[in-house]
Amino acid sequence: MNVRSEAWQNGVVHWFDEMTGEGLIKDQNGKSYYVHYSAIESSNKWRNLQDEQKIRFKLVTSANGSQVSHVKVAK
């Protein structure tokens, strides 16, 4: 299986459900991506995102498509 990591992108949290640990983020072009709490990079034990929060993220592209692999809160 051929997996390729893409460059960091800027985006915004469209919505995130703290209870399920799932949500959607949008890139600068408005394309939406599913995000799981396990992709959030944080020093806190509880990983969470806030609606409309600015973020940076990476995508991993494979034969199955693109998925979010890393999410950081933008500074």
C-alpha positions in Angstrom: 0.0 0.0 0.0 1.5 3.3 -1.1 0.8 6.1 1.5 1.9 9.7 1.0 1.9 12.5 3.6 1.0 16.0 2.3 2.2 19.4 3.4 0.7 21.3 6.3 -2.5 23.2 5.4 -4.5 25.9 7.2 -8.1 25.4 8.0 -11.0 25.9 10.4 -13.1 23.6 12.5 -16.6 23.4 11.0 -17.9 21.4 14.0 -16.6 19.0 16.6 -18.5 16.7 18.9 -16.6 16.4 22.2 -18.6 13.3 23.3 -18.0 11.2 20.2 -14.5 12.7 19.4 -15.5 13.3 15.8 -16.0 16.3 13.6 -15.4 18.1 10.3 -12.7 20.5 9.4 -12.5 22.7 6.3 -9.5 23.7 4.3 -8.9 27.2 2.8 -10.9 26.2 -0.3 -13.9 25.0 1.7 -13.3 21.3 1.2 -14.5 19.3 4.2 -12.6 16.5 5.9 -13.7 14.1 8.7 -11.5 14.4 11.8 -11.2 12.0 14.7 -9.8 13.0 18.1 -6.9 10.7 17.7 -5.5 13.0 14.9 -5.3 16.0 17.3 -1.9 16.8 18.6 -2.1 18.1 22.1 -0.1 18.0 25.3 -3.5 17.6 27.2 -4.9 14.2 27.9 -8.3 15.3 26.6 -8.1 16.2 22.9 -10.8 18.6 21.8 -11.5 21.2 19.1 -13.8 24.2 19.2 -16.1 25.2 16.4 -14.6 27.9 14.2 -11.2 27.4 15.7 -8.3 28.0 13.3 -6.1 24.9 12.8 -3.2 23.5 10.8 -3.5 19.9 9.5 -1.9 17.3 7.3 -3.6 14.8 5.1 -2.4 11.3 4.3 -3.3 10.1 0.9 -3.5 6.4 0.1 -5.4 4.2 -2.3 -8.5 4.7 -0.1 -8.4 8.5 -0.4 -7.3 11.3 1.9 -7.7 11.4 5.6 -6.6 13.8 8.3 -3.5 12.6 10.1 -2.3 15.5 12.2 -4.2 18.5 13.6 -2.7 21.4 15.6 -4.3 24.6 16.8 -3.0 27.5 14.8 -1.1 30.2 16.6 
